[in-house]
Amino acid sequence: MQLAETSIRRPVFATVLSLLIMLVGAVSFNRLSVREYPKIDEPVVTVTTQFSGASSEVVEAQVTKVLEDSLAGIEGVDVITSSSRQERSQISIRFALSRDADSAAADVRDKTSRVRQRLPQGIDEPVIAKVEADAFPVIFLSLSSDTHSALQLSEMANTLVKPILQTAPGAADVTVQGERKFSMQIALDPAKLAAYRLTIQDVEDALRRSNIEVPAGRIESTLREFNVTAATDLRRPQEFAQVVVKSVNGFPVRIGDVARVQQGPANERTSVRLNGRDAIGVGVIRQATANPLDLSAGVRQLMVKIQKDLPPGVTVDVANDNSVFIDRSIKAVYQTIVEASVLVALVIFLFLRTLRAAIIPLVTIPVALIGTFALMALAGFSINTLTLLALVLAIGLVVDDAIVMLENIYRHIEDGMPPFQAAIRGAREVGFAIVAMTLTLVAVYVPLAFAPGRTGRLFTEFALALAGAVTVSGVVALTLSPMMSSVLLRHNPKPGWFDRTMEHLLESFTKGYGWVLAWTLRHRWLVVLAMLGSGVVSWSVMSDIKRELSPLEDRGVVLAQLNAPDGSTLDYTNRYARAIEKVGESYPEFDRVFSTIGNPTVAQGNVFFRAVPWEERKRTTLEMAKEMTPRISGLSGVTAFPVTPPSLGQGFTQRPVNFVIITSESYQNLSQTVRAFQDELAKNPGFLQVDTDLRLNKPEFRMEVDRERAADLGVGVDTIARSVETILGGRNVTRYKREGEQYDVVVQTLASGHDAPEDIDKIFVRAKGDAMVPLSALVKIREVVVPRELNHFGQRRSATITANLSADYSLGQALDFLDATAKKVLKPGYATDVNGSSREFKKSSDSLTLVFLLALVFIFLVLAAQFESFVDPLVIMLSVPLSMAGALVALKWSGGTLNVFSQIGLITLVGLITKHGILMVEFANQLREQGMATLQAIQQSASQRIRPILMTTGAMVLGAIPLAFAKGAGAESRQQIGWVIVGGMTVGTLLTVFVVPTMYTLLARKHAPGAKKDTA
């Protein structure tokens, strides 16, 4: 090879080339962002619309449907989901990865504005945000104090903490939970109103007249001017109490005469606790494509400023931070890189026996790894779990080429050739093989660009980072390695004891291998049977192994989700939340128990159990969650269960099974179908905590107005509606100022005045002739049940069935069972789909077979072009099914599954195992060109190449051992790749060194392949 020979003759050139690679890589490293995964978050845009007073059915028909019809035509939409709740519509549009989040949001804004005129007049303006509906905060802060009230803490959270946190990088929204907003509460006494012949409307009108703030103008003189402000607004409870409502019999009746006036919390529909202590929770939600590590780091920096600005006695703590796992898992991979490097160095030293020789391939590791950062920066990649895993595997890979070059040169030196001439000759002999191996490994990753969706993006960054490292190592093996060999390697005429012992062992092994190989070449049918047997093993294990999107990980937190019966109060939900907290407090592994109750409704809540660091505990969160399940699920009166957060950037509260039933029929019919579906799932023990988002049992009192009687009496329907709203829910009539902030003035009845529907008998409205008419004479009340929320999937009515899975039941098995159940239960007019983790699993499963076949085809074509033969590549690639058998058996034996991570390992293995065949076949072809017979050529080639094959396999296997036995954050995913490589390379190498020579003798052509020579 000309490049290798030039480097040997010009050592400074070879040195400078490697130094430049490292310099550019080091500069690029500082510019790479750090993430958990590659940028795999699809752009999600949410449209939220408030429609006060509207039921879920009205919201669905008049708001959600209108907006969905318009939004469906946007380019690049993957799926549209919506939820119509009482007074609120939420539509989430998930786009393909190729769409830019900003342009997608602009398109949504444009489509929304086009149908604004078709929406009801009473709605608030639709809010469009680049965040998923009901998105979960990345980091929760808690404000607590022994000297300040919940009202004061809430005010600090909204006026001081929230504005600061909104500046954090990637923050989409900041939510305040458990807050108690200030309000001026006018609690009316219905009996006193009736005694004074006053109505609720009279009180509201008096408040509006008396609480105004208008500019009064200015006074101008010759030289000066003064602004004049009329102090006509009300600020203190005493001022509100003195407002005159009406004169009755010549005496003024004031608000204080018919109501209790006090400043207090507007409502108490949420509650937050940290370690049993009441607090105010502040959650920071990230933008759909933002980096959670950057966001969390930004929030923690801002906490220093927040603590300084808070008054003494108020403490701000991190209640829950989902980015801790990301940070620790990335640090764990860095540690694995160091461990793998040490093990690889040990293998090289054992085989080469001298430090001078061992340095040559070891230098390749820092050059290749650091140089890869430059290629990653050029491609727009980031430092994440997948790219770092690629570098871990690269440690064993990048030394391969240098080992092959070094071993060949060293062999010539041991035969008595001077180092310089040995380097020239050795580089010429293996230069082509190194290029072939490098190109083969690069070629195996090209098809990964065809993998769709988020899984494809994961494959791509891992594969190209590994391919980049291999490419750099190939350059180093053809430049720096032969140059250093010519300078550092020397013949050792007096080897020491260790050197002699290792050489004797290796010589004995080589002779033994040569004898076994000769025997197998005389009994080639046994090798063919072994090859076929490995294929059968691969097929049987592949058919039996469990399939899932990603392995469950110990992410350092357990989340208990709580659902009380619809219609439950905050006190009811809170009582059970405290019981769940007690369960977590009994585990010493949990150092923080954080509860948020009342989001999104008072009947729902979440309890977080944050575990101490991984190295400080023996049990995983998966084990603890399993142990807690019967204690939490056994609570009667609520539906509650502990879960561990999913991997691959899925939603924090998302469950593995997310099966959608779609129809155009009524929700009542859909509900019956869902119940039948759930009955079938109840028969399968693999499904745990089965739930659905379709609930038609929310209790509601429906008031129907007798319009004819109201018209006869001269009472407007709007007056009746406003009176009912004031009685039951409280009505925001006006605003008042407090320390520069505006708060609501709420008119409501005393707590004892809206306990039961019969209380409307106590409320009167004014009719014709100043007559007082009880509300009960104008309305009829009946109790009904209504949906909690109405959901759409792909613009059609839908119900989503979610579930957790037992430890011995995989997601693949679950989805197969659901599909079979759908065929059995669903009638015509119904369809099914999947969402969340289930949707991504289906996408990745469909693409794996295609990617794997394309990888084989690409390698075959690249090898055919290099060897100028279609037979030799076939011989080389027969080693692939052998390695697959070892990988799959190791995966199954270690309790692994076929998931994204193990699939990445399998495709990587295709490129790794073919390197052995390339070494043997390429050298056999060289010997045949020199006139040697086919049988003798392959025997000599295999015997001479067995040592570098053992070295490269040892480096690869030991480099993957730290992955297979990984501990700590994210270990479950790393173990999957590790066992695939360890099992595949060990078994694959053991069989390849016999199968490739055997098949070469059976299939090789009479003449050695190669370019045609000029015979003239």
N, C-alpha and C positions, 0 to 999 in steps of 0.2 A: 504494500500500500504506500503510495507516494507521500501521503500526509504523515504516516508513522516514520518513514525513512527520513523525511525532512526534519521532523522533531528530534530524531536521534542525532542527526548531524548538527542541529541548531538548538541546543538545550535551553538557551536563554529565550528563544522564541516560544518554546513549549511552556516554559515557566510563566512568562508574561501572559500568554493566552489564558492560562488557568487563573492567574491573579486578576485579570480583567473580568473574567466570569464571576469570581467571588465579589469583586468590588461592585459591579452592577447589581448583583443579587443582594448584597448588604444594603445598598441604598434603596432598592425596591422594597425590602422587608419592612422598613419604617413607614412605607406609604400604604401598606396593605391593611385593610380594616380587619377586625377580629369579630367573628360571628359564631353562633352555634352550628349552623348549617349554611351551605351556599344560599344565595338569594332566591329561595324557592317559594316565597309568599306571593300568591297571585294577587293582583290588584283587586281590592274589594271596596266598593262605594256603597254607602248606605243613605237612603232617603228616609228621614223621619218627619212625620207630620202630626201635629197635635190638633184635635177636633173636640173641643170642650163639650161635654154633655152627650156625646154620641156613643151609642152602643157599638159593640164589636161588629154586628151585622151591618149597621149604617156605615161604619168606617170601611168595611170590606167593599161594599157596593159603590160608595160615592167617592172614596179616596184611593184605596189600594188598587182596585181594578182599573181605574182610569189611568193611574200612573204606570202600572205594569204594562198596559197595552202600548203606551208610548215608549217605555224604556226597552221593550223587547227587541226593537229594531236596531239597537246599537251594535256596531261591529265588535267582534271578539268576545261576546258574552258567552261564558261557560254555562252558568246556571243562575236563575233568578229565584230567590225565595222571599216570602213575605209573611208578616204576622200582623193581623188586625186585632188589636186589643181594645178595650173600652177607652175611648178618647185618644187612641194612639195608633198610627200606622207606621210600620217599619218595613222597608224593602231593602234587601241586600242583593247587589249585583256583583257576582264573582266573574272576573274576566280571565281570559287566557294569559299565561305568563308573558306572552310576547307583547301585550298591551302595556303602554306606559300609564302609570297611575294618575298622573296629572291630566293627560289628554282624556283618559277614561272619565275622570271626574268632570271635566269640561263638557264632554258629550252628555253625561247624565244631567248636568245643570241645564244644558240647552234643551234636551227633551222634556225636562220637567217644566221649564218656562213656557213651552209651547202649549201645554194643556192646563196651564194655571187658570184660565178663564172657565174651564169645565169643572173645576173643583168647587165645593161649597164655599159660600162667602165667609162663613164663621170660622174657618180654619186659620191656624197660625201659618206663617210662611214655611214651606218645606225646608228642612235643614239637610244639607248635603255634606257628607263627611267621608274622608278616605279611611274608613274604619269599618270593621265588621259589626253588624247589629249585635247587641248584647255582648260586645267584646269584653274580655276580662283584663283587668289592670295587670301590668307587668310587675309593678311594685306598689305596695300598700304602706303608707305611713300612718301612725296613730298619734293623736294629740290627747294628752291626759294631764290632769292637774287635781291637786287636793284643795286648791285655794280658789279656783275659778269654776263657774257653773258651766253646764253643757251649752247654754245659750251663748255665753262669752267665748267658749272654745269654738263653737260653730262660726261665730262672727270672725274670729281670728283665721279659721280655716278658709273662709270665703274671701275675706278682704286682704289677708296677708299671704297665707301659704299658697292658695290656688293661683294667684297671678304670677308668683315666682316660678312655680312648677310648670306652668304653661309655656315657659321659655326653654324647657329642657329639650335637647335634640331628639326629634322623632315623636314628641308628644302630640297625640291627636286630641285628647280630652282629659280633663281632670275631674273626677267625680268625688263628691263629699257625701259620705254615708254616715248615718247615725246623727245627722245634723239636727239642730233645734233652732230654726230661724226665729228672730224676734218678730212679734206681731202685736198689734193692739187688738185685744179680744173684747168684743161687745157681746156679752152673753145675755140674751133677752129672756125675761121671765114671761111666758105666755099668759099667765093669770093676770099679771099687772098690766100687760098690754090690753087685755080684754077689759079690765076694770076702767082704764082710761079711754076706752074706745079708740085705741090706736092699732095700726097695722105695721107689719114689718116694713112695708113700703114707705111709711111715714118716717121711720127711723133712718132708713137708707137715704131718703131724699134730704133729711136734715143734715146728715153727715156730709153729703156732697155739697150742700150750700155753704156749710160752715168751714169746711177744710179745703181751702183753695189758696193758691199762691200765684199772684199775678204781679208783673212789674207795674209800678205806679207812675213811672216816668222820671223826670228830673226837674230840678229847679235851676234856672240859669240867671246869674247876675252879670254885671258888667265884666268882672274879672274872673269869676269862678262859677263852677257848676256842681250840683250835688245830685246823685242818684237817690231816688226815693223808693223804698220797698215797703209794701203794705204787709204787716205781720198778721196775715189772715189765716195762716195754717195752724194746725193743732199738733202738739208734740208730746204732751204728757197725759197720763190717764185722767188727771183731775180736769184738764181742759176738755177732754172728750166727754167726761161725765156732766159738765156744765152746759153742754149744747142743748138748746131748747128745741124740742121736737114739735110741740104744739101748745097752744093755750087752751085749757079746758076749764070752762066756767070762770074765766078771767084769771086763772092761775097758770103760770108756765110749767109745763111738764118737761123735765129734763131727761136726758138719756140715763143719768144715774138713778132716776126714779123708777125706771122700768128694766134696767139691766145692770149687770155687774161688769165694771170696766177694769181691765188689768192688762199689763204688758207681760206676755208669756210666749211660749213656743207656738208656732203656727200649727204644727201637727206633730204627732209622734207616731210615725209609721215605719221608722227604721231604727235599728239598734246595733251598736258596735261594742265589742269587748276585746281586750287584750289581756290574756292570762287572768280572766275573771273580773277585770277592772273596766268599768265603763269608760269609753273613749269616743273620739271622733275619728273616723277613718277617711283618709284621703288617698284615692287610687289614681294612678297615672296610666292611662290607656295609650298604647302606641299606635302609630299609623300602620296601615296594613302591611307596608313594605319596610318599616323602620327596623333598625337593629336594636334588639332588647338590651344588649350589653352596653351600647352607647347611651341608651335612655337611662338605664339604671345607674351608670357611672355619673351621668349628668345630674340625676336626682340626688345622689349621695353628696355631690359637691355643693349643690344648692342647699342641702340640709344644714350646712355650717352657717350659711347666711340666715336661714330661717330661724335657727336656734338663737342667734344673736338678736334677731328682731323681736322674738317672742318675749313677753313679760316674764319676770322671775316667777318660778313655781309652775311653769308650763313646760312639759317635756315632749319632744318629738322623737319617736322611735320608728325603726323599720319593723313593721308587723309581718310582712311577707314579701319576699323578693324572689321572683321566679328566675332571675338571671344568675343566682348563686350557682345553680347546677351547671349552667353553661360555662361559667368561669372555671369551676373546679374540674369539669370534664376536659376542657382544653389544657389546663395545667397537667392533668393526668396523662394526656397524650404526649406532651413535651417530655414528661418523665419516662414514658415508654420509649421515646426516641433515644434517650440516653441509655436505657437498659439494653435495647436492641443493638446499639452501636458497640457496647461492651461485649456482648455475646458474639457478635460477628467478628470483632477483633480477636477474641479468644479462639474461634474456629480457624481463622487465618493463621494465627501464630502456631497452633497445634500442627497444621498441615505443612507450613513453611519452615518452622523450627528456628528461624532467626528473626531478630527484630528488624534487621536491615531489609529483609525481604517482605516482612509483614507491613512495613510502613507504606510500601508502594500501593497496594490496593486500598489501605486505610485512608490515604490522602484523598482518594476518590470520593469518600463519603461527604466531607465538608464542602468540597468543590461542587459536587452534584446537587446536594441539598440546598446550599445557598444560591447556586446558579438557578435553581428551579424557581426561586422567588421572583427573579426577573421575568421569567416566562409567565408566571401567575399574574404579575402586575400588568404585563402587556395584554393578557387576555381579560383583564377586569375581574379576576377572581379575588377571593378573600382568604384569610387564615381561618379555617374552621375545622370542625371535627373530621370531615371527610378528606380535606386536603392534607391535614396532618397525618391521618391514617395512611394516606398514599405515601407520605414521606417515611413513615415507619416501615412499610413494605419495601420502599425504595432502598432502604439501608442494605437489605440482603440482596437486592437486585443490582444496585450500581457497582458493587464490588465484583460482580460476575465477570463482566468483560475484562476488567483489569486482572482478575485471577487467571482467566484463560490466556491472556497475553503474557503475564508473568510466568506462569507454569511452563508455557512452551519455550520461552527464552531460557528459563532456568534449566530446563532439560538439556538444551544444547550446551550450556555452560558446564553442566555436570559431565557431559560427554567430552569435555576438553577444549571446546571452542572459546576464543577470547570473547569477553562480554560485548564489545562493540559489534563484532560480526554475528554473535549469537542473537543480539537484539535485532539486527537487520533481517537475518534469516527468519527468526521466530515471528517477527511482525508480518513478513510477507506470507507466511504459512497460515496464520489465523486472522489476518486482517479482514478477509472476505467473510469469514464466519462471524466476526464481531459485528460487521455491518449488517449481515443477514439477521442476526439475533436482535439487534437494535431495531431494525425496520419491522421485524415480526412483532415485537412488543408494541411498537407504535401503531402498527396496523390493526391490532386487536381492539384498539380503543376507538377507531374511526366510526364503527357502527353505533357507538353509544350516542352519537349525535342524533340518531333516528328515534331514540327513546322519548316518548311524549311526556308532557306534564312535569310535575315536581320531581318525580322519580328520575326522569331523564336529566333534569338539571343536576341532581345529586350524582348520577353516573358520570356526567360530563366533567364536572370539576374534579372528581376523584381520578378519573381516567386520564385526563389531560395533565394533571399535576404529576401523576406517575409516569406518563409518557415523556413529559418534560425532563424529569429526573433521569430517565433512562437515556434520553437523547444526549443530555450533558455528559452522562457517564460514558457513553459511546465515544464522544469527542475526547474525553480525558483518556480513555483506554487506548486511543489511537495517537495520542500526542504525549501526555505527561508520563503515562505508565511505561512505554518502551524507552523513553529518554531516561527515566529514573532507573530502570532495569539495567541499562548500559552503564550507568554511573555507580550504582550501589551494589549490584549483585557480583559476588565473587565465588570462585570454586573453593570449597573448604576441604583441603586435603586431610585434615585431622579433626573430624567431627567429634563432638562431645557425646556423653552417654545418652542424653535426651535425644539428640539429633540422630544417633545411631539406632536407638530403640524405635523412634517414630518411623524412620526410614525402613527399618526391618518390617515393622507392622504393615506399612503401606505397600512394600514390595510383596509381602506375603499375601496381602489382600488382593493385589493386582494379579498375582499368579493364580490364586484361588478363583478369582472371577474369570480369568482366561480359561481355566480348566472347565468351570461350570458352563461358560458360554460355548465352548467347543462341544460339550455334551448336548446342550440344548439345540445347537445347530444340526446335530445328528438326529435329534428327536423333535423336529420342528412342529409336529402335530400337537405336542403337549403345550407348546407356547401359544399356538392358535387356539387351543381349547381354553387356556388361561385367559387369553384376550377376550374370547366370547363370554367366558364366565364373568369377567369384570363388567362386561356390558349388561349382562343379566342382573348383576348386583346393582348396578347404577339404576337400571329401569325399575327394579322392585323397590329400592329405597326411595327413589324419586316419587313413585306412586303412593308410598305410604307416609312420607314425611309431612308434617303439618306445615301449613302455609299461613302467613300473616304479613301485615304491612311492615311492622318493625317489632322487635322484642320489647317486652315491658321493662322499663328501667327504674332503678331507684333514684328518683329525682329529688330526694330529700324532703318531700312533703306528702302528706295524705290529706285529701279533701273529702269531708263528709257533706254530701248534698242533702238538704232537708226540704221536703214538700209536705205541708200540712193540708188538710182538706180545704177545698175552695170555700171561702167565706170565713175562714179562721181569722181571729184577731192577732195583733202583734203580741199581746201577752201570751196567747196560746202557743204561738210559734216559738216565742222566746223561752217558754218553760221547757220545751223539748230540746232546744238548742243548748240550754244549760246542762241537761242530762247527757247530751253528746259530749260536751266539754269535759264532764266528769270522767267519761270513758278515756279520753285522751290524756287527762291529767294523771292517770294511774300508770302511764308508761314513762319511765325515766329518760327514754330516748328523745322525747319531745321537750324542747325548751321554750316553745311559744305556742299558745293556743289562741287563735284569732278568729272571732266570729263576726259575720256581717249578716244581719237579719233584716228582711223587708225589701230585698232587691231581687227581681223587679216588682214583686208584690209582697204584701205583708204575710202571705202564707208560704213564703219561700225563704231559704237562707243557706249560708255556707259556713262551715267551720273548718279552719285550716289548722293542721297539726304540723308545725315545722320541726324537723328533726335536727339533732346536733350533727356536726360534721361526720362524714363517712368513717373516718379512721377512729372516731371516739365511740363507736357502737358496733355491736356484733350482728344485730338483726337488721335486715333491710326494711324499707318502708313497704315493700310488697308483702313480706311476711307479716308485718304488723297490721297492715290493712286486712289481710286475710283473717287474722286473729280477731280483729275488731268487728268484722262483718256481722257475726251472729248477735253481738251485744248491741250494735247500733240498729241493725235491721229488725231486731226483736222488740223495739220500742213500739208499743201499740198506740194508735192515734195519729201517727204520721208515717210517711214513707221516707226512709232515710237509709243511706248506704255509703260506705267509704270507697273512694276511688283513688288511683294514682294517676297523675297527669300523663297523657300520651306523648310519644316522641314525634320527630319529624315536623315540628312547628305546628302541630294540630292544636285546636283550641284547648285551653286549660281544662275546661269542664267537659270536653268531648269524650264520648264513650265509643268503644271499638265498633259496636254494631249500630248502624245508622241507616235503617231500611225505610224507604218512603213508599207509601201507597197513594196513588193518584187517581182521581176520578172527577167527573163533571156532575155527579149526582149530589144530593143534599148531604149535609154534614151528619144528619140523623142516620141515613143509610150507610154512610162511611163509618160512623161509629159502630154500627152493628157488625160490619165487616172486620173492623179492627179488633173487636172483642172476640170474634171467631178466630182470628189470627193469633191473638194472645193465648187463647185456649189451647191451640196447637203447640205453641212455644212452651207452655207450662208443662207439657208432657216430656220435654227434652231437658234433662238436668244440666246440659252444657250452657244454657242461658240463665244468667243471674240478674236479679233486679230489673226485670222487663218493665218498660214504661212507655207511655205514648204522650205526645203533646196535644192530642185531641181529647178535651174534657168538656162535656156538655152538662156538668152538674154544679155549676156555680150558682148559689142561691141568689135570688134577686126579687125585690118587690117592684112590681110594675104598677104605676099609677095611670089610670085612664081618665081623661077629663071629659065630663059631660058637657060638650060644647054648646048644646042647645040651651041648657039651663044657665050656663055661664053667660051666654049672649043675652038671655032674657033679663038677667040680673045686672048686666052691664059690667061684668068682670072680664078683663082681657086674659087670654090664655097665657100671655107673657107674665102677667102679674102672678098667676097661679104657679107657673114654673119657677119664677124667682123665689117665691115664698117657700116652695118645697125645697129648693136648693139651700136656702138659708137654714131651714129647720134641720135638715139631715146632714148636710155637709159643710155648712158655713160658706159665706159668700164674701169675696173680696170686693169691698165697696169703693175704697179709696186707698191712698198711701200716706204715710207720715215719715218724717225725717228723724234719724237718730245718728248723731256723730257723723254726719255727711253721707250716710247711706239711707236709701229709701226702703221701707218695709210696708207690708200689707196691713190694712185695717179690716178685720174679719168680723162680720156680723153673723151670729149663730144663736141658737137657743142654749139654755143651761143644759149641762150634761144629762140631767134627769128629764129633759124635754124631748129627747129623741132616742129613747131606749126602745120604743115599740111603735109599730105603724099607727096604733090608736092615738098616738100623741098629736096627730094632725087635727084631732077634734078641738084641741086647745088653741089653734091658730085661726084667726079671722082675717078676712079681706073685706075691703070697702066696696059696696055695691051702689046701685042707684039710690038717690035720696039719702045718702050718707048712712045707709043700712049696713050693719055688720053681719057678714055671712061666714059661718064656719067652713073651713076648707073641706071637711068631710061631706058637705052637701054638694060639692062640685066635682069630687074625684072618687073613683073606686079603686081599691087596692086589692091586688091578688099576687100571690107568691108563685114565682116561676123559676125554672132553672135555665141558665143561658151558658153559652160557651165562654171559657176563660179567654181563649184566643182562637182566631180562625186563621189557619195557615194555608199558604199556596206554595207549590213547587212547580216551577216552569209554567206559571200563570194558571194552573189548575188547582182545585181544592185538594188538599193533601193531609195525610196524617203520618207522622214519623214515629216508627217504633225503635226505641233505643234499648240497649242491654249491655251488661258486662258479661264476660265469659269465664267459665271455670278454668282452672289451671291446665287441665288436660284436653281442652276443646279450643281449636284454633279458629281464627277468623275465616279461613278458607272453608272449613267444615260448616261454620255457622251460616255463611252466605249460600252455600250449596243447599243447606236445609231450608233456608228462607225461600229460595227460588222454587224448591219442590213444594213447599207449603203454599206458595202463591198460586201455583198451577192447580192445587187441590181446592183452595178456599175461594179464590177471587172469581167473580162472575164477569161476563162480558161488559165492557165499559170501564174496567179498572186496569190500571197499569202499575208497574213498580219501577223504582229507581233507587239509587244509593247516594248517600251524601257523606261528607266528612272523611274519616279514616277508611270507611268501607269503599267510598268512591275512588280514593287514591289507590287502595289495594287492587281494585278491579283494573284500573288503568295500568298499574305496574305489572300485574300478572299477564295481561294481554300482550304487553310489549316484550317481556323477557324472552320468549321463544324466538321472536323475530330478531332481537339483538344478538342472541346467542348464535343463531344460524348465520347471520351476517358476519359476525366475528370470525367464524370458521371459514366462510367464503373469502373474506378479505385476506386472512392469513394464507390460505391456499394460493390465492392469486399472487400475492407478494412473493411467496417462496418460489412459485413457478417461474416468475420473472427473473428471480435471482439465480436459480439453479438451471434455468433454460430447460425445464423438464416438468411434466405433469405427474410423473411417477414418484420422484423423490419427495415432493411435498406431501403426497398421500402417505408415504412410508412414515414421514416425520409426524404427521397429524394423527396417526393411529395411537399415539401416546395420550391423546386427549381423553378418550373414554376411560383409560386406565386411571388417570388422575381423578376423574370425576367420581369413580367408585370409592377411592380413598377419602375424598373430600366429603361425600355424602354420608358415608359410614361414620366418619369422625364427627360430623355435624349431628347425626342422630344419636350417637353414643354420648355426646356431651349435653344432650337435651336441647339442642338448637332447633330452629325451624327454617323453612325457606322464606326469607324475607329480603328486604332491600339490601341489607348489609351482607348477608350470606350470598346473595346473587352477585353483588359486586365482587366478592371473593372468588366465586366460580368463574366469572368472565376473566378476571385477572389471571386465574390459574391456567387458562387456555394459552396465554402468551408465555407464561413461565415454563410450563412443562415441555413446550416445543423446542426450547433452547437446547435440551439434551440431544434430541434427535438431529438438530442442525449440526452440532459439533461432530457427531459420529458420521453422519452422511457426507458432510462437506469434506472431511479428511479422507474418508474412504474413496471419494471421487478423485481426490488428488493422487492417491496411491494407485488407483486404476489407470489414471493418465500416464503414470510412470511405468505401466506395463504389468502391474500385479493383478492376479486373478481376483474375481469378485469376493469369493469366500475368504481368502487370505486378507484382502484389503479391509473388509468390514471387521474381521477378527482383530487385526492389528490396530485399526482405528479405534475400536471400542476399548481395547486394552490400554492404549496410550491416552485416551480421553477420559477413562474412568476416574482418574485422580481429580482433574478439574471439575468433573461432574459431581463428585462427592463433595468437593469444597464448596461449589456454588449451591448445592442442595443443603449442605450443612449451614451455610450462611443464611439461606432463605428461611429454613425451618427455625433455626435459633433466633433469627430476626423476628419471626412471627410468634415465638413462644411467649414473650411478654404480653402480646395481645390475647392469646388463648387463655392465659392465667391472670388477666387483668382484674384489678380490684378498684373500688371507689366509684366516683361519679361517671356514669356512662359506660361502665365495664361490660354490661350485658350486651351492648351492641358491638363493642370491640372484640369480645370473645367469639362472636359469630364469624367474623372475618378471619381471626386467628386460627380457629380450628379448621376452617376450610383450607387454608394455606398449609398448615402443619400436616393434616391428613392427606391432602391431595399431593403435596410434594413428596412426602415420605413413601406412600404406596405407589404413586405414579413413577417415581424414580426407580424404585425397586423392580417394577415390571418393565419400564421403558428400556433399561439397559439390556434386556433380553428380547423384548418384542421388536424393537427397531432393527437390530441386526438380523433377526429371523426374517422379518418381512422384507428387508433389503435384499436378502438372498433369493427370496421368492419372486419379487416384483421388479428388481433392477434390470435395466436393459443390458444388452451385451456390451455396448460401448458406453464409456463414461459420458454423462451429459455435459454440455457446455456450448460456447459459441462456436460457429463453424470456422474452420481455419482455411486459409488460402492454400490451395494445393499446387498452384502454378510455380 
